[in-house]
């Protein structure tokens, strides 16, 4: 039987403040969901689930200590500094 160990990773406080600050300028409110580390017991397999930020029914993914934010999936990314423009122009 496969045993998966799940540990929550809280979002970095500095990153959380940046996102809230950007959303304040874009006149919106984010919903922040902490990411997780998932480990398969008795193996060296680990998966890091990114933090999720939900803004106006769009899910953004971000890893702690990163300056890039992913839109809906890991193949579409922008810089965190471009998030305000994205929110104002696209959402």
Secondary structure, DSSP 8 states (H G I E B T S, - for coil): ---EEEEEE---HHHHHHHHHHHHHTT---EEE-EEEEEETTSS-EEEE-EEEEETTEEEEE-TT-SEEEESSTTSEEEGGGHHHHHHHH-
